[in-house]
Amino acid sequence: MTNLAGFLENSAQAHPDRTAIVFGETRLSYPQVNGAANQVANLLVSRGIKPGDKVALSCPNLPYFTIIYYGILKAGATVVPLNVLLKGREVAYHLADSDAKALFAFQGTPDLAIGAECHEGFEATEGCEQFFVITADPTAPSPIEGTETFAQGVAGQPPTFDTVDVDDDDTAVILYTSGTTGQPKGAELRHRNMRDNALAGEALFGADAAKPDTYLCVLPLFHSFGQTVIQNGGFAYGGTVVMLPRFEAAPAIGLMQKESVTFFAGVPTMYWGLLNALDETVDVKALAANLRVAVAGGAALPVEVHHQFEERFGVTILEGYGLSETSPVASFSRLGQPVRVGSIGIPIPGVEMKLLDGESWDEVTDPDGIGEIAIKGHNIMKGYYQRPDATAASISEDGWFRSGDLGKKDADGWYYIVDRSKDMIIRGGFNVYPREIEEVLLTHPAISLAAVIGVPHESHGEEIKAVVILKPGASATPEEIVAWGKEQMAAYKYPRVVEIVDALPMTATGKILKRELS
């Protein structure tokens, strides 16, 4: 089946007795998940959603995410996953930019109460006509006045549905990624992009439907890494996905023990957390005996974490590289081969990589040279939604995509990241682009000018710091600015460190010299 939802349907037919999702004490079989997704598809069609329409989804790692995700795809619509940390005005931007016709948002427990922010964004967006509140208790009324719950919407909908046929090049998912030009852009990923990237699990990780893995899902499913490698990769091979809404090391280890997890994927800070949570209550030998594959991405993995994890768990962490625009996996270390610490591996099957010389599309000729990583293959996005100029600047006529990351490669063709794109900050695995933060800071009534940089942080890798100049006569403390930013921006974006200065270092042309800030 061309439709990405075929992963779910095929596994439901081939493995009707297998557990697809585990969440707490809830265990859902593949047929149960498929039937629930069919109800979502029927709901959408009954509300006027047509093939090609965009449907947004804001939900943490819960069974609802996967059920609604595949239900949207079954209806022939496009999934627009939203970061659950977005504030109301940010939700409104994403809904309007993607032309979303409907929005599903989780409003469950107090610490995961994101529906109110989503409803605020929904109310501010013309064209988005349907809003469904996902509640932790399906029998509970909507906590947001005047709205319909997800449970009410799917009640009475048939658990059967004829999945809409789509073209390989139809858009399955729009993943939003920030850019150095400011506002986030929507990367349009085809059904074949997402499907082929998930199926790379066989070559990369030894995925085998006859010997299914049990995946611990701690990477957020709204992000491309967790969505492709864990959810879609797991469902493609009939695996079991064990969900944890928020990463905490001790609960993660508990689930790894309880569910005999064989596949773990995370960003470096998660591995750091796991190692620091090992104590006398943890049966490390049992963990190590079960764990078959460990993969990392999102940022460079410290050498010491590499060595400690291999020593304690007996598994070599495989490092990979990719972007939302590449579905996301572009390169990976190889299972069973000696680790090359610091390397992002070699291109995955069907993908090519090269280093670009400066602003041109020419390849670096110096074997020891550094250049911008460019990627070509089945994983490259269709383009940025409704941004032809940005697409043309990023993808060449013959299909090469500019990553914005500087790298080098060794004599065997293994790649290494030298530096991230000029200004990008990676905080706990999330990409944060300073310009977007700076533009928000400049709306503060007391701030005249702002420069945002990344500073080293023990557990997050980098922390966000803002260096600001106040307007003449205005007053504000660093603490007040931090608190204001917390209200205006997603939790992974707002600056935790603020320094107030009288002047910023600049070039003769007025550009801020960020390298002189710290």
Backbone torsions as a table, in degrees:
resi	resn	phi	psi	omega
1	MET	NA	134.2	179.9
2	THR	-70.0	-38.9	-178.6
3	ASN	-60.0	133.0	179.3
4	LEU	-56.2	-26.6	177.9
5	ALA	-64.8	-10.9	177.2
6	GLY	-59.8	-27.4	176.3
7	PHE	-56.9	-45.4	-179.9
8	LEU	-68.9	-48.1	-176.7
9	GLU	-62.9	-44.1	-178.4
10	ASN	-64.2	-41.3	-180.0
11	SER	-70.4	-32.6	177.4
12	ALA	-65.1	-35.6	178.7
13	GLN	-77.4	-42.7	-174.6
14	ALA	-79.7	-28.9	-173.9
15	HIS	-134.1	63.2	-174.7
16	PRO	-64.8	-18.8	-177.7
17	ASP	-97.9	-2.4	-177.0
18	ARG	-83.3	148.6	174.3
19	THR	-82.0	125.3	-179.8
20	ALA	-90.1	-44.7	-174.8
21	ILE	-133.6	137.1	171.6
22	VAL	-120.8	127.8	173.6
23	PHE	-141.7	110.7	-175.3
24	GLY	59.9	-126.0	178.4
25	GLU	-90.4	-2.2	179.7
26	THR	-83.8	130.3	177.0
27	ARG	-131.0	120.4	-176.6
28	LEU	-113.5	129.6	176.9
29	SER	-78.6	167.5	177.3
30	TYR	-60.3	-44.7	177.0
31	PRO	-61.2	-35.0	178.6
32	GLN	-65.8	-44.5	178.4
33	VAL	-64.7	-40.4	-180.0
34	ASN	-64.2	-43.2	178.9
35	GLY	-63.7	-40.3	178.9
36	ALA	-66.3	-39.6	177.4
37	ALA	-64.7	-35.8	176.5
38	ASN	-63.0	-37.9	177.0
39	GLN	-62.8	-39.5	177.5
40	VAL	-63.4	-44.4	179.2
41	ALA	-60.9	-43.8	177.5
42	ASN	-62.7	-39.5	177.1
43	LEU	-59.6	-48.0	-177.4
44	LEU	-62.5	-45.1	179.7
45	VAL	-62.8	-39.5	-179.7
46	SER	-65.9	-23.0	179.9
47	ARG	-97.8	12.1	173.3
48	GLY	90.6	7.7	177.8
49	ILE	-74.1	129.3	-177.1
50	LYS	-112.9	160.5	176.6
51	PRO	-54.0	135.0	-178.7
52	GLY	93.6	-17.0	176.6
53	ASP	-67.7	156.0	-179.1
54	LYS	-101.4	134.5	178.6
55	VAL	-128.8	122.5	-177.3
56	ALA	-89.4	151.2	-177.5
57	LEU	-140.7	118.9	177.2
58	SER	-120.8	103.3	-173.9
59	CYS	-157.6	136.2	175.2
60	PRO	-71.4	-173.8	-178.2
61	ASN	-71.6	86.3	177.8
62	LEU	-134.5	158.4	177.7
63	PRO	-53.5	-30.4	179.5
64	TYR	-56.1	-39.0	-177.6
65	PHE	-57.8	-53.0	-176.4
66	THR	-64.3	-42.4	-179.8
67	ILE	-61.6	-46.3	-178.5
68	ILE	-71.8	-39.5	178.7
69	TYR	-54.0	-53.8	-178.8
70	TYR	-71.9	-30.0	176.4
71	GLY	-63.6	-41.3	176.9
72	ILE	-61.3	-45.3	-179.9
73	LEU	-64.0	-40.9	179.4
74	LYS	-58.3	-34.9	179.7
75	ALA	-76.3	-1.3	-179.0
76	GLY	82.1	7.1	-179.5
77	ALA	-89.6	174.5	-178.4
78	THR	-106.7	132.5	179.0
79	VAL	-84.8	132.4	174.3
80	VAL	-118.6	89.4	-179.6
81	PRO	-71.3	136.1	179.7
82	LEU	-112.9	139.6	173.7
83	ASN	-59.5	129.0	-174.8
84	VAL	-71.7	-7.3	-179.6
85	LEU	-93.3	-1.4	-176.9
86	LEU	-65.8	144.3	174.5
87	LYS	-87.1	170.6	-174.5
88	GLY	-54.2	-46.4	-177.6
89	ARG	-68.2	-30.6	177.5
90	GLU	-71.7	-38.7	175.6
91	VAL	-60.6	-44.7	180.0
92	ALA	-58.3	-42.0	178.8
93	TYR	-60.8	-47.9	-177.7
94	HIS	-64.4	-41.1	179.3
95	LEU	-63.7	-44.9	-178.6
96	ALA	-68.8	-42.5	-176.7
97	ASP	-66.3	-34.5	-178.0
98	SER	-89.2	-6.2	-175.6
99	ASP	60.1	38.9	-178.8
100	ALA	-64.6	137.2	178.5
101	LYS	-96.1	-20.2	-178.0
102	ALA	-150.5	159.0	-179.2
103	LEU	-141.8	128.0	170.4
104	PHE	-105.1	128.6	-178.8
105	ALA	-138.3	136.2	-179.5
106	PHE	-83.1	131.5	173.9
107	GLN	-137.3	84.5	-172.6
108	GLY	-113.3	-87.7	-177.4
109	THR	-91.0	159.6	-178.0
110	PRO	-54.7	-35.7	-178.0
111	ASP	-84.8	-4.0	175.5
112	LEU	-129.7	39.2	-177.1
113	ALA	-90.8	79.0	-174.6
114	ILE	-101.2	-10.5	-175.9
115	GLY	-62.9	-35.0	-178.7
116	ALA	-63.8	-42.3	176.9
117	GLU	-63.2	-40.7	179.9
118	CYS	-66.4	-38.8	180.0
119	HIS	-66.7	-36.6	175.9
120	GLU	-60.4	-44.0	177.6
121	GLY	-66.5	-39.2	178.4
122	PHE	-61.5	-46.0	-178.5
123	GLU	-62.4	-27.3	-177.8
124	ALA	-90.2	2.0	-173.5
125	THR	-115.5	120.4	174.0
126	GLU	-77.8	143.8	176.4
127	GLY	97.0	-24.1	175.7
128	CYS	-88.2	108.8	-165.8
129	GLU	-101.2	-19.7	-174.5
130	GLN	-122.2	133.5	177.1
131	PHE	-132.2	122.7	-179.5
132	PHE	-119.7	125.2	179.4
133	VAL	-91.9	121.2	176.6
134	ILE	-89.5	121.0	-179.3
135	THR	-110.2	148.6	179.4
136	ALA	-62.7	-35.0	177.5
137	ASP	-104.4	109.2	-177.4
138	PRO	-59.3	-21.2	-178.3
139	THR	-89.2	-7.9	-175.9
140	ALA	-78.8	148.3	174.3
141	PRO	-71.1	165.6	179.8
142	SER	-64.8	131.7	177.0
143	PRO	-77.0	-6.7	179.4
144	ILE	-111.2	115.8	-173.5
145	GLU	-55.6	134.2	174.9
146	GLY	80.6	10.9	-179.3
147	THR	-116.5	163.2	-178.4
148	GLU	-101.4	139.4	177.1
149	THR	-83.2	158.8	175.5
150	PHE	-58.5	-42.6	-178.8
151	ALA	-61.5	-40.7	177.6
152	GLN	-64.4	-38.4	-177.6
153	GLY	-66.2	-42.0	-176.1
154	VAL	-88.3	-9.3	179.8
155	ALA	-58.2	126.8	179.1
156	GLY	83.3	-7.1	178.1
157	GLN	-75.2	138.9	-178.0
158	PRO	-64.1	145.3	177.9
159	PRO	-85.1	12.6	176.3
160	THR	-120.6	148.8	-178.4
161	PHE	-163.4	138.1	175.8
162	ASP	-87.4	105.3	-176.5
163	THR	-56.7	135.5	-177.8
164	VAL	-68.2	130.9	174.4
165	ASP	-70.9	135.6	178.2
166	VAL	-127.2	163.9	174.1
167	ASP	-86.0	150.9	178.1
168	ASP	-52.1	-34.6	-175.5
169	ASP	-93.4	2.5	174.1
170	ASP	-67.0	151.8	-178.0
171	THR	-79.2	123.1	177.6
172	ALA	-91.2	-42.7	-172.7
173	VAL	-141.1	141.9	168.6
174	ILE	-113.7	113.1	179.5
175	LEU	-103.3	126.5	-177.8
176	TYR	-86.7	132.3	-179.7
177	THR	-133.6	133.9	178.6
178	SER	-71.6	160.5	177.9
179	GLY	-137.7	166.1	-178.7
180	THR	-69.6	-11.0	177.4
181	THR	-89.7	4.8	173.1
182	GLY	116.6	-104.1	-170.9
183	GLN	-64.2	145.4	178.8
184	PRO	-59.2	147.6	178.2
185	LYS	-116.9	148.0	-179.5
186	GLY	-93.5	114.4	177.5
187	ALA	-83.0	118.1	180.0
188	GLU	-84.3	116.1	-179.4
189	LEU	-110.3	125.4	-179.0
190	ARG	-71.0	164.4	173.9
191	HIS	-59.2	-41.6	-178.3
192	ARG	-70.5	-32.2	175.7
193	ASN	-58.5	-53.0	-175.8
194	MET	-69.2	-39.2	-177.8
195	ARG	-65.8	-50.0	-176.5
196	ASP	-66.9	-33.2	179.5
197	ASN	-67.7	-40.6	178.2
198	ALA	-66.9	-37.5	-178.7
199	LEU	-71.9	-10.6	175.6
200	ALA	-66.2	-12.1	179.7
201	GLY	-58.0	-28.5	179.7
202	GLU	-66.2	-48.2	-178.9
203	ALA	-73.4	-35.9	-173.7
204	LEU	-84.4	-41.7	-170.6
205	PHE	-121.1	4.2	-179.2
206	GLY	70.4	28.4	179.2
207	ALA	-60.0	137.0	-175.1
208	ASP	-148.7	119.1	-178.5
209	ALA	-62.5	-22.8	179.2
210	ALA	-77.6	-21.3	178.6
211	LYS	-132.7	73.0	-171.0
212	PRO	-66.6	145.4	177.2
213	ASP	-86.7	159.3	169.2
214	THR	-110.5	115.8	-172.6
215	TYR	-100.2	132.7	171.0
216	LEU	-90.0	118.5	-175.3
217	CYS	-98.2	90.5	175.7
218	VAL	-110.8	-21.8	173.0
219	LEU	-68.0	135.7	-178.7
220	PRO	-62.0	132.9	-177.0
221	LEU	-71.0	-18.7	176.4
222	PHE	-73.5	-12.5	180.0
223	HIS	-95.7	151.1	-172.9
224	SER	-63.7	-35.2	-177.3
225	PHE	-60.8	-56.2	-179.8
226	GLY	-66.4	-37.2	-177.4
227	GLN	-63.2	-44.8	-176.4
228	THR	-84.6	-52.5	-171.9
229	VAL	-73.7	-38.2	-176.9
230	ILE	-93.8	-62.0	-174.4
231	GLN	-67.9	-62.6	-175.8
232	ASN	-68.9	-38.6	177.6
233	GLY	-64.8	-41.2	178.3
234	GLY	-64.9	-45.0	-178.3
235	PHE	-69.8	-29.6	179.3
236	ALA	-62.4	-31.2	-176.1
237	TYR	-114.5	19.3	174.1
238	GLY	66.9	31.9	180.0
239	GLY	-84.7	179.5	178.0
240	THR	-111.7	128.3	-178.8
241	VAL	-105.6	115.3	180.0
242	VAL	-97.4	116.3	-170.6
243	MET	-97.2	138.7	173.6
244	LEU	-132.7	114.7	-172.6
245	PRO	-60.7	-35.0	-179.0
246	ARG	-139.3	134.4	-177.7
247	PHE	-71.2	122.2	167.5
248	GLU	-136.7	132.2	-169.3
249	ALA	-60.3	-48.3	-176.4
250	ALA	-63.2	-48.9	175.8
251	PRO	-61.1	-35.0	178.8
252	ALA	-63.3	-45.2	178.1
253	ILE	-63.8	-39.1	177.2
254	GLY	-58.9	-43.2	178.6
255	LEU	-68.9	-37.4	178.1
256	MET	-60.1	-38.3	178.6
257	GLN	-73.2	-47.4	-174.7
258	LYS	-64.6	-41.1	-173.7
259	GLU	-101.2	6.7	-180.0
260	SER	51.9	55.3	-177.0
261	VAL	-63.8	133.5	-179.9
262	THR	-109.0	-15.6	-174.2
263	PHE	-134.8	119.8	177.0
264	PHE	-123.4	133.3	174.8
265	ALA	-129.7	135.8	-179.1
266	GLY	-163.2	172.7	173.5
267	VAL	-88.8	163.6	-174.8
268	PRO	-53.6	-37.1	-178.8
269	THR	-64.0	-27.9	177.5
270	MET	-70.0	-41.3	177.2
271	TYR	-64.8	-39.8	176.0
272	TRP	-59.0	-42.5	179.2
273	GLY	-65.7	-43.5	179.6
274	LEU	-59.6	-46.1	-178.7
275	LEU	-62.3	-38.5	-178.1
276	ASN	-76.7	-13.1	-179.1
277	ALA	-95.6	-4.1	179.6
278	LEU	-72.8	124.1	176.6
279	ASP	-140.7	-169.6	-175.0
280	GLU	-66.4	-15.1	179.8
281	THR	-83.6	-9.2	-175.6
282	VAL	-98.7	128.2	176.0
283	ASP	-86.6	85.5	-174.9
284	VAL	-63.4	-35.1	-179.9
285	LYS	-62.3	-40.6	178.9
286	ALA	-67.5	-41.6	177.0
287	LEU	-58.1	-48.7	-177.1
288	ALA	-64.9	-34.3	-179.2
289	ALA	-66.7	-32.6	-179.3
290	ASN	-83.8	-39.5	-171.3
291	LEU	-67.5	121.6	-178.4
292	ARG	-102.2	-39.9	-175.0
293	VAL	-135.9	137.8	172.3
294	ALA	-132.9	125.4	-178.2
295	VAL	-127.0	149.6	-178.4
296	ALA	-134.8	149.9	175.6
297	GLY	-162.2	-177.0	177.0
298	GLY	94.1	-28.5	178.6
299	ALA	-169.8	165.0	179.9
300	ALA	-67.1	136.3	-179.6
301	LEU	-88.1	124.4	179.8
302	PRO	-57.5	143.8	-178.4
303	VAL	-57.4	-42.7	-176.7
304	GLU	-64.4	-37.1	177.9
305	VAL	-65.5	-42.6	175.3
306	HIS	-51.1	-55.3	-173.8
307	HIS	-67.2	-43.0	-178.7
308	GLN	-64.4	-40.5	-178.4
309	PHE	-67.0	-42.7	179.4
310	GLU	-64.1	-37.9	179.8
311	GLU	-67.1	-42.0	-175.7
312	ARG	-82.4	-37.7	-173.2
313	PHE	-105.3	-11.9	179.9
314	GLY	70.9	18.6	-178.6
315	VAL	-126.7	133.8	175.4
316	THR	-84.4	123.1	179.2
317	ILE	-70.2	128.6	176.6
318	LEU	-91.3	121.4	179.2
319	GLU	-94.4	140.6	178.9
320	GLY	-133.0	177.8	-176.7
321	TYR	-148.1	144.0	175.6
322	GLY	177.5	178.1	-179.4
323	LEU	-138.7	166.3	175.1
324	SER	-54.7	-37.7	-177.7
325	GLU	-68.5	-12.7	-179.8
326	THR	-115.0	20.5	165.3
327	SER	77.5	3.0	-0.5
328	PRO	-108.9	-12.4	-165.3
329	VAL	-73.7	127.6	177.2
330	ALA	-115.6	-38.1	179.8
331	SER	-143.5	158.5	179.0
332	PHE	-157.9	150.9	166.6
333	SER	-66.5	164.8	-174.5
334	ARG	-109.9	135.7	178.7
335	LEU	-59.2	130.7	177.2
336	GLY	87.7	-6.8	178.6
337	GLN	-100.3	151.2	179.0
338	PRO	-57.3	139.1	-178.3
339	VAL	-72.3	142.8	171.5
340	ARG	-114.7	93.4	-173.2
341	VAL	-57.3	130.9	-179.4
342	GLY	95.2	-11.8	-179.8
343	SER	-90.7	145.4	174.7
344	ILE	-94.1	9.9	174.2
345	GLY	88.7	-157.1	179.8
346	ILE	-118.8	161.1	-178.5
347	PRO	-56.3	143.3	178.1
348	ILE	-72.4	162.8	-179.6
349	PRO	-54.2	133.5	179.4
350	GLY	86.5	3.3	-177.4
351	VAL	-124.8	142.2	175.1
352	GLU	-116.4	153.0	173.9
353	MET	-137.4	151.4	174.1
354	LYS	-153.3	169.8	178.9
355	LEU	-108.1	127.9	-178.0
356	LEU	-91.8	143.2	-179.5
357	ASP	-91.3	101.3	178.0
358	GLY	65.6	-141.4	-176.7
359	GLU	-82.1	-9.5	-177.9
360	SER	-80.1	174.4	174.3
361	TRP	-96.5	7.6	179.9
362	ASP	-75.1	147.9	-178.3
363	GLU	-83.3	144.6	174.8
364	VAL	-63.1	130.2	-177.5
365	THR	-96.5	-24.0	178.2
366	ASP	-69.7	121.2	-178.0
367	PRO	-61.1	-22.4	177.6
368	ASP	-103.5	10.8	-173.4
369	GLY	-76.2	156.9	176.4
370	ILE	-107.1	138.2	179.5
371	GLY	-153.7	173.8	177.7
372	GLU	-77.3	130.0	-179.3
373	ILE	-69.9	128.3	174.7
374	ALA	-119.3	147.6	-171.7
375	ILE	-133.3	141.7	178.5
376	LYS	-141.7	138.8	177.5
377	GLY	154.9	-167.2	-176.5
378	HIS	-67.5	-12.9	-174.6
379	ASN	-92.6	-5.4	-174.3
380	ILE	-77.0	132.5	-178.2
381	MET	-57.5	163.0	172.7
382	LYS	-67.1	-38.8	179.9
383	GLY	156.4	-178.2	175.2
384	TYR	-85.0	127.9	-174.0
385	TYR	-56.6	120.3	177.1
386	GLN	57.5	30.4	176.7
387	ARG	-133.0	72.9	-176.7
388	PRO	-61.5	-34.8	-179.2
389	ASP	-68.3	-43.9	178.5
390	ALA	-65.0	-36.7	177.8
391	THR	-64.6	-46.3	-178.9
392	ALA	-63.5	-33.1	179.7
393	ALA	-73.7	-22.9	-174.7
394	SER	-100.8	-26.5	-176.3
395	ILE	-123.0	125.7	179.8
396	SER	-75.2	167.9	-179.5
397	GLU	-62.0	-27.9	179.3
398	ASP	-99.3	17.9	166.8
399	GLY	94.4	8.7	177.5
400	TRP	-83.8	136.0	179.2
401	PHE	-107.5	129.9	177.1
402	ARG	-83.0	124.1	-176.5
403	SER	-83.9	-25.7	-173.3
404	GLY	82.3	2.1	-179.7
405	ASP	-108.6	138.6	178.2
406	LEU	-90.4	138.1	-178.9
407	GLY	-149.1	176.3	174.3
408	LYS	-141.9	169.1	176.5
409	LYS	-139.3	152.9	-179.4
410	ASP	-91.2	-176.6	-174.9
411	ALA	-65.1	-21.4	179.7
412	ASP	-93.2	2.9	178.0
413	GLY	86.6	12.3	175.5
414	TRP	-83.6	135.7	-175.1
415	TYR	-98.1	152.9	179.2
416	TYR	-136.9	132.9	174.8
417	ILE	-77.8	125.6	177.2
418	VAL	-91.6	-42.0	-179.4
419	ASP	-159.1	147.4	173.3
420	ARG	-74.3	167.9	177.9
421	SER	-51.2	149.9	-160.0
422	LYS	-38.2	-47.0	-171.9
423	ASP	-113.6	-7.7	-170.2
424	MET	-63.7	139.5	176.3
425	ILE	-108.8	137.1	174.9
426	ILE	-113.0	107.7	-178.6
427	ARG	-109.9	109.8	178.4
428	GLY	58.3	32.6	179.7
429	GLY	90.7	-9.4	178.0
430	PHE	-94.2	134.9	175.4
431	ASN	-80.2	127.4	177.9
432	VAL	-125.0	124.7	-179.4
433	TYR	-102.7	121.1	-173.0
434	PRO	-54.8	-36.9	-174.3
435	ARG	-61.5	-39.7	179.1
436	GLU	-60.9	-41.7	179.7
437	ILE	-67.9	-41.0	179.8
438	GLU	-61.0	-39.7	-179.5
439	GLU	-65.3	-36.1	177.1
440	VAL	-69.7	-43.3	-179.7
441	LEU	-59.3	-34.1	-178.8
442	LEU	-70.6	-9.0	174.1
443	THR	-86.3	-7.4	176.2
444	HIS	-68.5	133.3	-174.5
445	PRO	-62.0	-20.3	-177.0
446	ALA	-101.1	-8.8	-172.5
447	ILE	-97.1	129.0	178.7
448	SER	-95.7	-40.8	-177.0
449	LEU	-149.3	147.0	-177.7
450	ALA	-144.1	143.5	172.1
451	ALA	-130.5	129.7	-177.0
452	VAL	-112.6	131.4	-179.5
453	ILE	-135.0	168.5	173.0
454	GLY	-101.6	138.3	176.5
455	VAL	-123.2	149.7	-175.9
456	PRO	-58.7	142.4	178.2
457	HIS	-141.5	137.1	-171.9
458	GLU	-59.6	-45.6	-175.0
459	SER	-102.0	-32.1	-177.8
460	HIS	-88.9	-6.5	-176.1
461	GLY	86.3	-60.8	175.1
462	GLU	-137.3	147.1	172.6
463	GLU	-114.4	155.9	-176.5
464	ILE	-92.8	126.3	179.0
465	LYS	-122.6	136.5	176.1
466	ALA	-113.5	129.2	173.7
467	VAL	-108.8	118.0	-170.3
468	VAL	-127.0	153.0	170.9
469	ILE	-111.5	131.4	179.7
470	LEU	-85.5	155.6	175.8
471	LYS	-68.9	149.8	179.0
472	PRO	-54.8	129.0	178.2
473	GLY	83.2	-9.5	-178.7
474	ALA	-87.0	157.3	177.9
475	SER	-137.3	142.8	175.8
476	ALA	-167.7	144.0	177.5
477	THR	-97.4	158.8	175.8
478	PRO	-55.3	-39.1	-179.3
479	GLU	-64.2	-39.3	179.0
480	GLU	-65.4	-39.3	-179.8
481	ILE	-68.3	-39.8	176.7
482	VAL	-60.8	-45.8	-179.4
483	ALA	-63.7	-40.2	178.1
484	TRP	-63.8	-44.5	179.6
485	GLY	-61.6	-35.7	179.1
486	LYS	-61.4	-33.1	179.8
487	GLU	-78.5	-23.9	-172.4
488	GLN	-97.2	-22.4	-171.4
489	MET	-131.6	158.4	176.1
490	ALA	-57.3	154.0	-172.2
491	ALA	-60.0	-30.9	-179.0
492	TYR	-83.8	-5.0	-174.7
493	LYS	-102.0	-37.4	-167.3
494	TYR	-71.4	145.2	-178.5
495	PRO	-67.3	131.4	174.0
496	ARG	-89.7	-18.6	-178.4
497	VAL	-122.5	128.3	178.6
498	VAL	-129.6	131.1	175.1
499	GLU	-120.8	129.2	178.9
500	ILE	-99.9	125.4	-177.0
501	VAL	-128.5	167.3	177.5
502	ASP	-87.7	-24.8	-177.6
503	ALA	-155.6	154.4	176.0
504	LEU	-112.1	142.0	177.6
505	PRO	-66.6	134.3	-176.2
506	MET	-138.2	157.9	173.0
507	THR	-80.3	175.0	179.6
508	ALA	-63.8	-24.8	-179.2
509	THR	-92.4	4.0	175.4
510	GLY	92.8	9.0	177.3
511	LYS	-83.5	135.7	179.8
512	ILE	-70.7	131.2	178.6
513	LEU	-87.7	86.1	-175.7
514	LYS	-66.1	-25.6	-179.2
515	ARG	-66.7	-16.1	177.9
516	GLU	-91.5	-1.9	177.2
517	LEU	-96.1	154.4	177.7
518	SER	-155.8	NA	NA
